[in-house]
Amino acid sequence: MRYITFALAKGRLAKKTLSYLEQIGITCEEMKDPDTRKLIFVNEELKLRFFLAKAGDVPTYVEYGAADIGVVGADTILEEQRDNIYEVLDLGFGKCRMCVCGPASAKEILTKNEIIRVASKYPNIATNYFKNKKNQTVEIVKLNGSVELAPIVNLSDVIVDIVETGTTLKENGLEVLEEICPLSCRMVVNKVSFKMEQDRILKIVKDLKALLYEN
């Protein structure tokens, strides 16, 4: 029996995923050691392997088959636009929204057919939304840090970013202007892996679904 390999997004998503997996009988004691320097963790009995990766890299590992299964936020999946993966399950945690945000005064320019400047960590999501859903021409400015700063210093008219509580926006005189889509943690599978290990992968998905319905 070959190993099935999981790539988990580091941080809260990985911890929550592992707690869900434990509840369906999938454990990996090696990962509980806070001092370990190992990169790959193995459950020999179940022939499963696990590794942690930056969220943005998880779809890449899955697309190229280095991981059979990946668990990461929907924002990353939408931004990375990988072809060779299936999204098989919404795990339901890590809920937030992808939104267009800015000062209240920016509402007006979102209704006009004018070129606007949009700052975002998610240029693909932003481009797709404005081009395909709003038919509005935009100039995208890619940022990696606190995008809320962009409209305050006039780098952009609006931003596209994840919103959880909206507190940071309010504290900086910004608000949600439009909602693009809801987000949560998702499980994705490599297409070839799904064909080769369909029964084992579907068993994991089925057990997780049953757990989610219970909760």
Secondary structure by P-SEA (a helix, b strand, c coil): cbbbbbbbcccaaaaaaaaaaaaaccccccccccccccccccccccbbbbbbccccaaaaaaaaccccbbbbcaaaaaaacccccccccccccccccccccccccccccccccbbbbbbcccaaaaaaaaaccccbbbbbbbbccccccccccccccccccccccaaaaaaaccccccccccccbbbbbcaaaaaacaaaaaaaaaaaaaaaaac
